[in-house]
Amino acid sequence: MTDPFRPRGGIWPVRLGALAIAAGAALALALAASAWPPPLIDRVPRDIADRARAAETTMVRAAQVIRQARRAEGVESEAAGRGATASFIGAELTPLTTTLGSLEAKHVANSPRWASALALRLHESGLRPGDVTAASLSGSFPGLNVALAAACQSLGVKLVAVSSVTASSWGANQPGFTWPEIELRLVKADVLRQATIAVTVGGAGDRARDLEPEGRTQAERIAQTVSEAMRVPVLEPTSFEDAVALRLTAYARASGGRPIRLYANVGGTEASLGRSSSVLRLRNGFLPGVPFDFSRDRGVMARFAERGVRLLTLLNVRDLAVRWGIL
């Protein structure tokens, strides 16, 4: 009996050969499609790719400096066993802790890949050497603060930041290693250029009203010490509206008359995000400078958007890490 599945004369019928060729072509197209578009670092000019890699190297060095300082001063992170990404992680709860935070999100935020990813996307967004970026840097995501500073530094972009002392849990919430103190250490170690142009205690009303008296006093003392070392003012608003106004004035003064091309919000500082629910509808990452909040409770982000300034918000780090290929 003739085997119906055996090619006659050792040759497959033409139609089966055609199917095999078509299947091979489809597989080749699928493999090609999986590699398209190429990574952003392969689509930018070579010098920008080099600058992005340099930003990542700077963040690695920053983590090493802080890790060594922690060991020398006996202020280890409670997550020290987690390796390099633990350098910027504090404790679960301290008197300087304002809100609850996710430990896993803090680890994600401390990946050095954020520095290169931000450098590439800042360039892609149109920022060029000499441009000014304003930022609100809270202690909740010190790793992202370092990444943004390293990215701007590598691109020659001037970063002017208002920095907060307090932080959410697992953030920069340990005395000696609050965000402004971390930045000061990195400036002294010649890793970063100073970005902070004003310091606040952070928290409710930018006056840490959500802390116990002990924590508030401690935050105020740290803010004063850092302000003297950095030679920048401490912002002491009397209300939420005053907190927004003082920050805007500080940015205008620090920009030296040059236009602010981007406003970056890192973490969840009340004065930056505002007290309106409108900000909750915004997606993380880069956003166009389009008004999104007209309430009296709008913060610095909304005020810059009203002026047509593009925004960058770094808050929901897991979502952004997936979208940007950090994870």
MARMARLO-967715 format. One record per residue: x, y, z of N, C-alpha, C in turn; residue in three letters. Coordinates in steps of 0.2 Angstrom, whole numbers, plus 2048, in hexadecimal, padded with zeros to 3 digits. Example, Ala and Ser with C-alpha at 12.3 -4.5 7.8 and 13.67 -1.06 7.14 Angstrom:
% MARMARLO-967715
(site (842; 7E4; 827); (83E; 7EA; 827); (842; 7F0; 827); "ALA")
(site (840; 7F5; 823); (844; 7FB; 824); (840; 800; 827); "SER")
This chain:
% MARMARLO-967715
(site (804; 7FA; 800); (800; 800; 800); (804; 806; 800); "MET")
(site (803; 80B; 7FC); (807; 811; 7FC); (805; 815; 802); "THR")
(site (80B; 818; 805); (80B; 81C; 80A); (809; 823; 808); "ASP")
(site (803; 826; 80A); (800; 82C; 807); (804; 832; 80A); "PRO")
(site (808; 831; 80F); (80C; 836; 812); (814; 837; 80F); "PHE")
(site (815; 832; 80B); (81C; 831; 808); (81D; 835; 802); "ARG")
(site (821; 83A; 801); (822; 83D; 7FA); (824; 838; 7F5); "PRO")
(site (820; 838; 7EF); (822; 834; 7E9); (829; 836; 7E6); "ARG")
(site (82D; 831; 7E5); (834; 833; 7E3); (838; 837; 7E7); "GLY")
(site (836; 837; 7EE); (83A; 83B; 7F3); (839; 843; 7F2); "GLY")
(site (834; 845; 7EF); (833; 84C; 7EE); (82C; 84E; 7F0); "ILE")
(site (82B; 853; 7F5); (825; 855; 7F7); (821; 858; 7F1); "TRP")
(site (81A; 857; 7F2); (816; 85B; 7ED); (817; 862; 7ED); "PRO")
(site (816; 866; 7E8); (818; 86D; 7E7); (814; 871; 7EC); "VAL")
(site (80E; 86F; 7ED); (80A; 873; 7F2); (80C; 872; 7F9); "ARG")
(site (80F; 86C; 7FB); (812; 86C; 802); (818; 870; 803); "LEU")
(site (81C; 870; 7FD); (822; 874; 7FD); (821; 87B; 7FE); "GLY")
(site (81C; 87D; 7FB); (81A; 884; 7FB); (818; 886; 802); "ALA")
(site (814; 881; 805); (812; 883; 80C); (818; 883; 811); "LEU")
(site (81D; 87F; 810); (823; 87F; 814); (827; 886; 813); "ALA")
(site (827; 888; 80D); (82B; 88E; 80B); (827; 894; 80F); "ILE")
(site (820; 894; 80E); (81C; 899; 811); (81D; 899; 818); "ALA")
(site (81D; 893; 81B); (81E; 893; 823); (824; 896; 825); "ALA")
(site (82A; 894; 821); (830; 897; 823); (831; 89E; 822); "GLY")
(site (82D; 8A1; 81D); (82D; 8A8; 81C); (829; 8AC; 821); "ALA")
(site (824; 8A8; 824); (820; 8AB; 829); (824; 8AC; 82F); "ALA")
(site (828; 8A6; 831); (82C; 8A6; 837); (831; 8AC; 836); "LEU")
(site (834; 8AC; 831); (839; 8B2; 830); (836; 8B9; 831); "ALA")
(site (830; 8BA; 82E); (82D; 8C0; 82F); (82B; 8C1; 837); "LEU")
(site (829; 8BC; 83A); (828; 8BD; 841); (82E; 8BE; 845); "ALA")
(site (833; 8BB; 844); (839; 8BD; 847); (83C; 8C4; 846); "LEU")
(site (83B; 8C6; 840); (83D; 8CD; 83E); (839; 8D2; 842); "ALA")
(site (832; 8D0; 842); (82D; 8D5; 845); (82F; 8D5; 84D); "ALA")
(site (831; 8D0; 850); (832; 8D0; 857); (838; 8D4; 859); "SER")
(site (83D; 8D6; 854); (842; 8DA; 855); (841; 8E1; 853); "ALA")
(site (83B; 8E3; 851); (839; 8E9; 84F); (834; 8ED; 853); "TRP")
(site (834; 8F3; 855); (83A; 8F7; 853); (840; 8F6; 857); "PRO")
(site (846; 8F7; 855); (84C; 8F6; 859); (84B; 8FA; 85F); "PRO")
(site (84F; 8F8; 865); (84F; 8FC; 86B); (851; 903; 86A); "PRO")
(site (84E; 908; 86E); (84F; 90F; 86D); (857; 911; 86D); "LEU")
(site (85B; 90D; 871); (862; 90F; 871); (865; 90E; 86A); "ILE")
(site (862; 909; 866); (865; 908; 85F); (862; 90D; 85A); "ASP")
(site (85E; 911; 85C); (85A; 916; 857); (85D; 91D; 858); "ARG")
(site (860; 91E; 85D); (863; 925; 85F); (86A; 926; 85C); "VAL")
(site (86C; 92C; 85B); (873; 92D; 859); (878; 92A; 85E); "PRO")
(site (87E; 928; 85B); (883; 924; 85F); (885; 928; 866); "ARG")
(site (886; 92E; 865); (888; 932; 86B); (882; 932; 870); "ASP")
(site (87C; 932; 86F); (877; 932; 873); (876; 92B; 877); "ILE")
(site (878; 926; 873); (878; 91F; 876); (87E; 91F; 87B); "ALA")
(site (883; 922; 879); (889; 922; 87E); (887; 926; 884); "ASP")
(site (884; 92B; 883); (882; 92F; 889); (87D; 92B; 88E); "ARG")
(site (878; 928; 88B); (874; 924; 88E); (877; 91E; 893); "ALA")
(site (87C; 91B; 88F); (880; 916; 893); (884; 919; 899); "ARG")
(site (887; 91F; 897); (88A; 923; 89D); (886; 925; 8A3); "ALA")
(site (880; 926; 8A1); (87B; 928; 8A7); (87A; 922; 8AB); "ALA")
(site (879; 91C; 8A8); (878; 916; 8AB); (87E; 914; 8B0); "GLU")
(site (884; 915; 8AD); (88A; 914; 8B1); (88B; 919; 8B7); "THR")
(site (888; 91F; 8B6); (888; 924; 8BB); (884; 922; 8C1); "THR")
(site (87E; 91F; 8BF); (879; 91C; 8C4); (87C; 916; 8C8); "MET")
(site (880; 912; 8C4); (883; 90C; 8C8); (888; 90F; 8CD); "VAL")
(site (88C; 914; 8CB); (891; 917; 8CF); (88E; 91A; 8D5); "ARG")
(site (888; 91D; 8D4); (884; 921; 8DA); (882; 91B; 8DF); "ALA")
(site (880; 916; 8DC); (87D; 910; 8E1); (883; 90E; 8E5); "ALA")
(site (889; 90D; 8E2); (88F; 90B; 8E5); (891; 910; 8EB); "GLN")
(site (891; 916; 8E9); (893; 91B; 8EE); (88E; 91B; 8F4); "VAL")
(site (887; 91B; 8F3); (882; 91A; 8F9); (883; 914; 8FC); "ILE")
(site (884; 90E; 8F9); (885; 908; 8FC); (88B; 908; 901); "ARG")
(site (890; 90B; 8FF); (896; 90B; 903); (895; 910; 909); "GLN")
(site (892; 915; 908); (890; 91A; 90D); (88C; 917; 913); "ALA")
(site (887; 913; 910); (882; 910; 915); (886; 90B; 91A); "ARG")
(site (88B; 907; 916); (88F; 902; 91A); (893; 906; 91F); "ARG")
(site (896; 90B; 91D); (89B; 90F; 921); (898; 912; 927); "ALA")
(site (891; 914; 926); (88E; 917; 92C); (889; 913; 92F); "GLU")
(site (889; 90D; 92D); (884; 908; 931); (87D; 909; 930); "GLY")
(site (87B; 90C; 92A); (874; 90D; 928); (872; 909; 923); "VAL")
(site (872; 903; 924); (870; 8FE; 91E); (869; 8FE; 91D); "GLU")
(site (867; 8FD; 916); (860; 8FD; 914); (85D; 8F6; 917); "SER")
(site (857; 8F6; 919); (854; 8F0; 91B); (853; 8EB; 915); "GLU")
(site (854; 8ED; 90F); (854; 8E9; 909); (85B; 8E7; 907); "ALA")
(site (860; 8E8; 90B); (867; 8E8; 908); (869; 8E1; 905); "ALA")
(site (865; 8DC; 907); (867; 8D5; 904); (865; 8D5; 8FC); "GLY")
(site (862; 8DA; 8FA); (85F; 8D9; 8F3); (864; 8DC; 8EE); "ARG")
(site (86A; 8DD; 8EF); (86F; 8DF; 8EB); (86F; 8E6; 8E9); "GLY")
(site (872; 8E8; 8E3); (873; 8EF; 8E1); (86D; 8F3; 8E1); "ALA")
(site (867; 8F1; 8E0); (861; 8F5; 8E0); (85F; 8F7; 8E7); "THR")
(site (862; 8F5; 8EC); (861; 8F6; 8F3); (864; 8FD; 8F5); "ALA")
(site (869; 8FF; 8F1); (86D; 905; 8F4); (869; 90B; 8F6); "SER")
(site (863; 90C; 8F2); (85F; 912; 8F3); (859; 911; 8F7); "PHE")
(site (858; 90B; 8FA); (852; 909; 8FE); (854; 90A; 905); "ILE")
(site (84F; 90D; 908); (84F; 90E; 90F); (84C; 909; 913); "GLY")
(site (848; 90B; 918); (844; 906; 91D); (83D; 907; 91B); "ALA")
(site (839; 902; 91E); (832; 901; 91D); (82F; 907; 920); "GLU")
(site (830; 909; 927); (82D; 90E; 92A); (833; 912; 92F); "LEU")
(site (833; 918; 92E); (837; 91C; 932); (833; 923; 934); "THR")
(site (835; 927; 939); (831; 92D; 93A); (830; 932; 934); "PRO")
(site (835; 930; 92F); (834; 935; 929); (830; 932; 923); "LEU")
(site (82C; 92C; 925); (828; 929; 920); (821; 92C; 91F); "THR")
(site (81F; 92E; 919); (819; 932; 919); (813; 92D; 916); "THR")
(site (815; 929; 912); (80F; 924; 90F); (812; 91D; 90E); "THR")
(site (80E; 918; 90D); (810; 912; 90B); (813; 911; 904); "LEU")
(site (818; 90D; 903); (81A; 90C; 8FD); (81C; 904; 8FC); "GLY")
(site (81D; 902; 8F5); (81E; 8FB; 8F4); (826; 8FA; 8F3); "SER")
(site (828; 8F5; 8F7); (82F; 8F3; 8F7); (831; 8F1; 8F0); "LEU")
(site (82D; 8ED; 8EC); (82F; 8EB; 8E6); (82F; 8F1; 8E1); "GLU")
(site (82B; 8F6; 8E1); (82B; 8FB; 8DD); (832; 8FF; 8DE); "ALA")
(site (834; 900; 8E4); (83A; 903; 8E6); (840; 900; 8E2); "LYS")
(site (840; 8F9; 8E3); (845; 8F5; 8DF); (845; 8F7; 8D8); "HIS")
(site (83F; 8F6; 8D5); (83F; 8F8; 8CE); (841; 8FF; 8CC); "VAL")
(site (840; 903; 8D0); (842; 90A; 8CF); (849; 90C; 8D0); "ALA")
(site (84D; 907; 8D3); (854; 908; 8D4); (858; 904; 8CF); "ASN")
(site (855; 902; 8C9); (859; 8FF; 8C4); (85D; 904; 8C0); "SER")
(site (864; 903; 8BF); (868; 908; 8BB); (865; 909; 8B4); "PRO")
(site (861; 904; 8B2); (85F; 905; 8AB); (85A; 90B; 8AA); "ARG")
(site (857; 90E; 8B0); (853; 914; 8AF); (857; 91A; 8AD); "TRP")
(site (85E; 91A; 8AF); (862; 920; 8AD); (863; 920; 8A5); "ALA")
(site (864; 91A; 8A2); (865; 91A; 89B); (85E; 91B; 897); "SER")
(site (859; 918; 89A); (853; 919; 897); (850; 920; 897); "ALA")
(site (851; 923; 89D); (850; 92A; 89D); (854; 92F; 898); "LEU")
(site (85A; 92D; 898); (85E; 931; 893); (85C; 931; 88C); "ALA")
(site (85A; 92B; 88A); (858; 92A; 883); (851; 92D; 882); "LEU")
(site (84D; 92D; 887); (846; 930; 886); (846; 937; 887); "ARG")
(site (84B; 93A; 88B); (84B; 941; 88B); (84E; 944; 885); "LEU")
(site (853; 941; 882); (855; 943; 87B); (84F; 942; 876); "HIS")
(site (84C; 93D; 876); (846; 93C; 871); (841; 941; 872); "GLU")
(site (840; 943; 878); (83B; 948; 879); (83D; 94F; 877); "SER")
(site (843; 950; 875); (845; 956; 872); (84A; 95A; 877); "GLY")
(site (84C; 958; 87D); (850; 95C; 881); (857; 95B; 87E); "LEU")
(site (85B; 961; 87E); (861; 962; 87C); (866; 965; 881); "ARG")
(site (86C; 965; 880); (871; 968; 885); (86F; 96F; 886); "PRO")
(site (86F; 971; 88D); (86D; 978; 88E); (866; 979; 890); "GLY")
(site (862; 974; 88E); (85A; 975; 890); (859; 974; 897); "ASP")
(site (854; 976; 89A); (853; 976; 8A1); (84D; 971; 8A2); "VAL")
(site (84E; 96D; 8A7); (848; 969; 8AA); (847; 96A; 8B1); "THR")
(site (841; 96B; 8B3); (840; 96C; 8BA); (83D; 966; 8BD); "ALA")
(site (83E; 964; 8C3); (83C; 95E; 8C6); (83A; 95F; 8CD); "ALA")
(site (835; 95A; 8CF); (834; 959; 8D6); (836; 953; 8D8); "SER")
(site (83B; 952; 8DD); (83E; 94C; 8DF); (83D; 94A; 8E6); "LEU")
(site (838; 946; 8E7); (837; 944; 8EE); (83C; 93E; 8F0); "SER")
(site (83B; 93C; 8F6); (83F; 937; 8F9); (83C; 930; 8F7); "GLY")
(site (837; 92F; 8F4); (833; 929; 8F3); (837; 924; 8EE); "SER")
(site (83A; 928; 8E9); (83D; 924; 8E4); (844; 927; 8E3); "PHE")
(site (849; 926; 8E7); (84F; 929; 8E7); (853; 926; 8E1); "PRO")
(site (852; 920; 8DF); (855; 91D; 8D9); (853; 921; 8D3); "GLY")
(site (84D; 922; 8D2); (84B; 926; 8CC); (84D; 92D; 8CC); "LEU")
(site (84E; 930; 8D2); (851; 937; 8D3); (858; 937; 8D0); "ASN")
(site (85C; 932; 8D2); (863; 931; 8CF); (863; 930; 8C8); "VAL")
(site (85E; 92B; 8C5); (85E; 92A; 8BE); (85D; 930; 8BA); "ALA")
(site (858; 934; 8BC); (856; 93A; 8B9); (85C; 93F; 8B9); "LEU")
(site (85F; 940; 8BF); (865; 944; 8BF); (86B; 942; 8BB); "ALA")
(site (86C; 93C; 8BB); (871; 939; 8B6); (870; 93A; 8AF); "ALA")
(site (86A; 939; 8AD); (868; 939; 8A6); (868; 941; 8A4); "ALA")
(site (866; 945; 8A8); (867; 94C; 8A6); (86E; 94E; 8A6); "CYS")
(site (872; 94C; 8AA); (879; 94E; 8AB); (87C; 94B; 8A4); "GLN")
(site (87B; 945; 8A2); (87E; 942; 89C); (87C; 946; 896); "SER")
(site (876; 949; 896); (874; 94C; 890); (876; 954; 890); "LEU")
(site (878; 956; 895); (87A; 95D; 896); (874; 961; 897); "GLY")
(site (86E; 95E; 89A); (868; 962; 89B); (868; 964; 8A3); "VAL")
(site (866; 96A; 8A4); (867; 96D; 8AA); (860; 96B; 8AE); "LYS")
(site (862; 968; 8B4); (85C; 965; 8B8); (85C; 96A; 8BE); "LEU")
(site (856; 96D; 8BF); (855; 971; 8C5); (84F; 96E; 8C9); "VAL")
(site (851; 96C; 8CF); (84C; 967; 8D3); (84A; 96A; 8DA); "ALA")
(site (844; 969; 8DC); (842; 96A; 8E3); (842; 963; 8E6); "VAL")
(site (846; 962; 8EB); (847; 95C; 8EE); (844; 95C; 8F5); "SER")
(site (840; 956; 8F7); (83D; 955; 8FD); (841; 950; 901); "SER")
(site (840; 951; 908); (843; 94D; 90D); (840; 947; 90E); "VAL")
(site (839; 947; 90F); (835; 941; 911); (834; 93C; 90B); "THR")
(site (832; 936; 90D); (831; 931; 908); (82B; 92C; 90A); "ALA")
(site (829; 928; 905); (825; 923; 907); (829; 91D; 909); "SER")
(site (826; 918; 90C); (82A; 912; 90F); (82E; 90F; 909); "SER")
(site (834; 90D; 90C); (839; 90A; 908); (83D; 90F; 903); "TRP")
(site (83B; 915; 904); (83E; 91A; 900); (844; 91D; 904); "GLY")
(site (846; 923; 902); (84C; 926; 906); (849; 929; 90C); "ALA")
(site (848; 925; 911); (845; 927; 917); (849; 926; 91E); "ASN")
(site (84F; 926; 91D); (854; 925; 922); (858; 92B; 923); "GLN")
(site (859; 92E; 929); (85D; 934; 92A); (864; 932; 928); "PRO")
(site (867; 937; 924); (86E; 936; 921); (86D; 934; 91A); "GLY")
(site (867; 930; 918); (866; 92E; 912); (85F; 92F; 90F); "PHE")
(site (85D; 936; 911); (857; 938; 90D); (859; 93A; 906); "THR")
(site (854; 93C; 902); (856; 93E; 8FB); (85B; 944; 8FB); "TRP")
(site (85A; 949; 8FE); (85F; 94F; 8FD); (866; 94D; 900); "PRO")
(site (866; 949; 905); (86C; 947; 908); (870; 942; 903); "GLU")
(site (86C; 93E; 900); (86F; 939; 8FB); (872; 93D; 8F5); "ILE")
(site (86E; 942; 8F3); (871; 947; 8ED); (877; 94A; 8F0); "GLU")
(site (877; 94D; 8F6); (87D; 950; 8F8); (883; 94C; 8F8); "LEU")
(site (882; 946; 8FA); (888; 941; 8FB); (88A; 940; 8F3); "ARG")
(site (886; 93F; 8EF); (888; 93E; 8E8); (88B; 944; 8E5); "LEU")
(site (889; 94A; 8E7); (88C; 950; 8E4); (894; 950; 8E7); "VAL")
(site (894; 94F; 8ED); (89B; 94F; 8F0); (8A0; 94A; 8EE); "LYS")
(site (89D; 944; 8EC); (8A1; 93F; 8E9); (8A2; 940; 8E1); "ALA")
(site (8A0; 945; 8DF); (8A1; 947; 8D8); (89D; 942; 8D3); "ASP")
(site (898; 93F; 8D5); (894; 93B; 8D1); (88E; 93F; 8CD); "VAL")
(site (88B; 943; 8D1); (886; 947; 8CE); (887; 94F; 8CF); "LEU")
(site (885; 953; 8CA); (885; 95A; 8CB); (87E; 95C; 8CF); "ARG")
(site (87F; 961; 8D4); (879; 963; 8D8); (873; 965; 8D3); "GLN")
(site (86D; 962; 8D5); (867; 964; 8D1); (863; 967; 8D6); "ALA")
(site (863; 966; 8DC); (85E; 969; 8E1); (85F; 971; 8E1); "THR")
(site (85A; 975; 8E0); (85A; 97C; 8E1); (856; 97E; 8E7); "ILE")
(site (852; 97A; 8EA); (84E; 97B; 8F0); (84D; 975; 8F3); "ALA")
(site (84C; 975; 8FA); (84A; 96F; 8FE); (844; 970; 902); "VAL")
(site (840; 96B; 902); (83A; 96B; 906); (83A; 965; 90B); "THR")
(site (836; 965; 910); (835; 95F; 914); (831; 95A; 911); "VAL")
(site (82D; 95C; 90C); (828; 958; 908); (822; 956; 90D); "GLY")
(site (81E; 951; 90B); (818; 94F; 90E); (813; 954; 90D); "GLY")
(site (80D; 954; 911); (808; 958; 911); (809; 95F; 911); "ALA")
(site (807; 963; 90C); (808; 96A; 90C); (810; 96C; 90B); "GLY")
(site (814; 967; 90A); (81B; 969; 909); (81E; 96B; 910); "ASP")
(site (81A; 969; 915); (81C; 96A; 91C); (81C; 964; 921); "ARG")
(site (81B; 95E; 91E); (81B; 958; 921); (816; 958; 927); "ALA")
(site (810; 95A; 925); (80B; 95B; 92A); (808; 954; 92B); "ARG")
(site (80A; 94F; 927); (807; 948; 928); (80C; 944; 92C); "ASP")
(site (811; 947; 92F); (816; 943; 933); (814; 945; 93B); "LEU")
(site (817; 940; 93F); (817; 942; 946); (81C; 948; 948); "GLU")
(site (81B; 94B; 94D); (81F; 951; 94F); (827; 94F; 94E); "PRO")
(site (828; 949; 951); (82F; 947; 951); (832; 946; 949); "GLU")
(site (82E; 943; 945); (830; 943; 93E); (831; 94A; 93B); "GLY")
(site (82C; 94E; 93C); (82C; 955; 939); (832; 959; 93B); "ARG")
(site (833; 958; 942); (839; 95C; 944); (840; 959; 941); "THR")
(site (840; 953; 940); (846; 950; 93D); (846; 952; 936); "GLN")
(site (841; 952; 932); (841; 954; 92B); (843; 95B; 92A); "ALA")
(site (841; 95F; 92F); (842; 966; 92E); (84A; 967; 930); "GLU")
(site (84C; 964; 934); (854; 964; 936); (858; 962; 930); "ARG")
(site (856; 95C; 92D); (85A; 95A; 927); (859; 95F; 921); "ILE")
(site (853; 962; 920); (852; 967; 91B); (857; 96D; 91C); "ALA")
(site (857; 96F; 922); (85B; 975; 923); (863; 973; 922); "GLN")
(site (865; 96D; 925); (86C; 96B; 924); (86E; 96B; 91D); "THR")
(site (86A; 968; 919); (86B; 967; 912); (86B; 96D; 90E); "VAL")
(site (867; 972; 910); (866; 978; 90C); (86C; 97C; 90D); "SER")
(site (86F; 97C; 913); (875; 980; 915); (87B; 97D; 911); "GLU")
(site (87B; 976; 910); (881; 973; 90D); (880; 974; 905); "ALA")
(site (87A; 974; 903); (879; 975; 8FC); (879; 97C; 8FA); "MET")
(site (878; 981; 8FF); (877; 988; 8FD); (871; 989; 8F9); "ARG")
(site (86B; 986; 8FC); (865; 987; 8F8); (860; 988; 8FE); "VAL")
(site (85A; 98B; 8FC); (855; 98D; 901); (851; 987; 903); "PRO")
(site (84E; 987; 909); (849; 983; 90C); (842; 986; 90A); "VAL")
(site (83E; 983; 907); (837; 985; 905); (832; 984; 90B); "LEU")
(site (82F; 989; 90E); (82B; 988; 914); (824; 98B; 913); "GLU")
(site (820; 988; 90F); (81A; 98B; 90D); (815; 98B; 913); "PRO")
(site (810; 98F; 912); (80B; 990; 917); (804; 98C; 915); "THR")
(site (804; 98A; 90F); (7FE; 986; 90D); (800; 982; 906); "SER")
(site (7FB; 97E; 904); (7FC; 97B; 8FE); (7FD; 97F; 8F8); "PHE")
(site (7F9; 985; 8F7); (7FA; 989; 8F2); (801; 98D; 8F2); "GLU")
(site (803; 98E; 8F8); (80A; 992; 8F9); (80F; 98D; 8F7); "ASP")
(site (80E; 986; 8F9); (813; 981; 8F7); (814; 981; 8EF); "ALA")
(site (80F; 981; 8EC); (80F; 981; 8E4); (813; 987; 8E2); "VAL")
(site (811; 98D; 8E5); (813; 994; 8E2); (81B; 994; 8E4); "ALA")
(site (81D; 992; 8EA); (824; 992; 8EB); (828; 98E; 8E7); "LEU")
(site (826; 988; 8E5); (829; 984; 8E0); (82A; 987; 8DA); "ARG")
(site (825; 98A; 8D7); (825; 98D; 8D0); (82A; 993; 8D0); "LEU")
(site (82A; 996; 8D6); (82F; 99C; 8D6); (836; 99A; 8D6); "THR")
(site (837; 994; 8DA); (83E; 991; 8DA); (840; 98F; 8D4); "ALA")
(site (83C; 98C; 8D0); (83E; 989; 8C9); (83F; 98F; 8C4); "TYR")
(site (83B; 994; 8C5); (83C; 99A; 8C0); (843; 99E; 8C2); "ALA")
(site (844; 99E; 8C8); (84B; 9A1; 8CA); (851; 99D; 8C8); "ARG")
(site (850; 996; 8C9); (856; 992; 8C7); (857; 991; 8BF); "ALA")
(site (851; 992; 8BC); (852; 991; 8B4); (856; 997; 8B1); "SER")
(site (857; 99D; 8B5); (85B; 9A2; 8B2); (858; 9A5; 8AC); "GLY")
(site (851; 9A5; 8AB); (84E; 9A8; 8A5); (84D; 9A4; 8A0); "GLY")
(site (851; 99E; 8A0); (850; 999; 89A); (849; 995; 89B); "ARG")
(site (846; 994; 895); (840; 990; 896); (840; 989; 899); "PRO")
(site (83C; 987; 89D); (83C; 980; 8A0); (838; 97C; 89A); "ILE")
(site (83C; 977; 898); (83A; 973; 892); (836; 96C; 895); "ARG")
(site (837; 96A; 89B); (834; 964; 89E); (833; 965; 8A5); "LEU")
(site (82E; 962; 8A8); (82D; 962; 8AF); (82C; 95A; 8B1); "TYR")
(site (830; 958; 8B5); (830; 951; 8B7); (82E; 950; 8BF); "ALA")
(site (829; 94C; 8C0); (827; 94B; 8C6); (829; 943; 8C8); "ASN")
(site (82D; 943; 8CD); (82F; 93C; 8D0); (82C; 93B; 8D7); "VAL")
(site (828; 936; 8D7); (825; 935; 8DE); (81E; 938; 8DE); "GLY")
(site (81C; 939; 8E4); (815; 93C; 8E5); (814; 942; 8EA); "GLY")
(site (819; 947; 8E9); (819; 94D; 8ED); (812; 950; 8EC); "THR")
(site (80F; 952; 8F1); (808; 955; 8F0); (808; 95C; 8EC); "GLU")
(site (80D; 960; 8EE); (80E; 967; 8EA); (80F; 966; 8E3); "ALA")
(site (812; 960; 8E1); (813; 95F; 8DA); (80D; 95C; 8D6); "SER")
(site (80B; 957; 8D9); (805; 953; 8D6); (7FE; 957; 8D7); "LEU")
(site (7FE; 95B; 8DC); (7F8; 95E; 8DE); (7F3; 95A; 8E2); "GLY")
(site (7ED; 95D; 8E4); (7E9; 959; 8E8); (7E2; 957; 8E5); "ARG")
(site (7E2; 959; 8DE); (7DC; 957; 8DA); (7DD; 950; 8D7); "SER")
(site (7D7; 94D; 8D6); (7D7; 946; 8D3); (7D9; 946; 8CC); "SER")
(site (7DA; 94B; 8C9); (7DB; 94C; 8C2); (7E2; 948; 8C0); "SER")
(site (7E7; 949; 8C5); (7ED; 946; 8C3); (7ED; 93F; 8C3); "VAL")
(site (7E8; 93C; 8C6); (7E8; 934; 8C7); (7E6; 931; 8C0); "LEU")
(site (7E4; 935; 8BB); (7E2; 933; 8B5); (7E8; 933; 8B0); "ARG")
(site (7EE; 936; 8B2); (7F3; 937; 8AD); (7F7; 930; 8AD); "LEU")
(site (7FA; 92F; 8A7); (7FE; 929; 8A6); (805; 92B; 8A8); "ARG")
(site (809; 926; 8AB); (810; 927; 8AC); (814; 928; 8A6); "ASN")
(site (81A; 92C; 8A7); (81E; 92D; 8A1); (81E; 934; 89E); "GLY")
(site (81F; 935; 898); (81F; 93B; 895); (818; 93D; 893); "PHE")
(site (816; 943; 894); (80F; 946; 893); (810; 94D; 88F); "LEU")
(site (80B; 94E; 88B); (80B; 955; 888); (80A; 95A; 88C); "PRO")
(site (80C; 960; 88B); (80A; 966; 88F); (804; 969; 88E); "GLY")
(site (7FF; 965; 890); (7F8; 967; 88F); (7F4; 967; 895); "VAL")
(site (7F0; 96D; 897); (7ED; 96D; 89D); (7E8; 967; 89E); "PRO")
(site (7E8; 965; 8A5); (7E4; 95F; 8A7); (7E1; 960; 8AD); "PHE")
(site (7E2; 966; 8B0); (7DF; 967; 8B7); (7DE; 96E; 8B8); "ASP")
(site (7D7; 970; 8B9); (7D6; 977; 8BA); (7D3; 979; 8C1); "PHE")
(site (7D4; 974; 8C5); (7D2; 975; 8CC); (7D6; 97A; 8D0); "SER")
(site (7D4; 97C; 8D6); (7D8; 980; 8DA); (7DE; 97B; 8DD); "ARG")
(site (7DD; 975; 8DD); (7E1; 970; 8E1); (7E6; 96E; 8DC); "ASP")
(site (7E7; 971; 8D6); (7EC; 96E; 8D1); (7F3; 970; 8D4); "ARG")
(site (7F8; 96C; 8D2); (7FF; 96C; 8D5); (804; 96F; 8D0); "GLY")
(site (80A; 96E; 8D1); (80F; 971; 8CC); (80F; 96E; 8C5); "VAL")
(site (80D; 967; 8C5); (80D; 964; 8BF); (808; 967; 8BA); "MET")
(site (802; 968; 8BD); (7FC; 96B; 8B9); (7FE; 973; 8B7); "ALA")
(site (802; 976; 8BB); (804; 97D; 8BA); (808; 97D; 8B4); "ARG")
(site (80D; 979; 8B4); (812; 978; 8AE); (80E; 976; 8A8); "PHE")
(site (809; 972; 8A8); (806; 96F; 8A3); (802; 975; 8A0); "ALA")
(site (7FF; 97A; 8A4); (7FC; 97F; 8A1); (800; 984; 89D); "GLU")
(site (806; 984; 89E); (80B; 988; 89B); (80E; 984; 894); "ARG")
(site (80B; 97E; 893); (80D; 97B; 88D); (814; 977; 88E); "GLY")
(site (816; 976; 895); (81C; 973; 896); (81B; 96B; 896); "VAL")
(site (81F; 967; 893); (81E; 960; 893); (81F; 95D; 89A); "ARG")
(site (81C; 958; 89B); (81D; 954; 8A2); (820; 94E; 8A1); "LEU")
(site (823; 94C; 8A7); (826; 945; 8A8); (824; 943; 8AF); "LEU")
(site (820; 93E; 8B0); (81E; 93C; 8B6); (820; 934; 8B7); "THR")
(site (824; 934; 8BD); (827; 92D; 8BF); (824; 92B; 8C5); "LEU")
(site (81F; 927; 8C5); (81B; 925; 8CB); (819; 91E; 8CB); "LEU")
(site (815; 91C; 8C6); (814; 915; 8C6); (819; 911; 8C2); "ASN")
(site (81E; 90F; 8C6); (825; 90D; 8C3); (824; 906; 8BF); "VAL")
(site (820; 902; 8C2); (81F; 8FB; 8BF); (81D; 8FC; 8B8); "ARG")
(site (817; 900; 8B7); (814; 901; 8B0); (819; 904; 8AC); "ASP")
(site (81D; 909; 8AE); (822; 90C; 8A9); (828; 908; 8A8); "LEU")
(site (82A; 904; 8AD); (82F; 8FF; 8AC); (82E; 8FA; 8A6); "ALA")
(site (828; 8F8; 8A6); (826; 8F3; 8A1); (826; 8F6; 89A); "VAL")
(site (823; 8FC; 89A); (822; 900; 894); (829; 902; 891); "ARG")
(site (82E; 904; 895); (834; 906; 893); (839; 900; 893); "TRP")
(site (837; 8FA; 894); (83C; 8F5; 894); (841; 8F5; 899); "GLY")
(site (840; 8F8; 89F); (844; 8F7; 8A5); (844; 8F0; 8A8); "ILE")
(site (83E; 8ED; 8A8); (83E; 8E6; 8AA); (83E; 8E1; 8A5); "LEU")
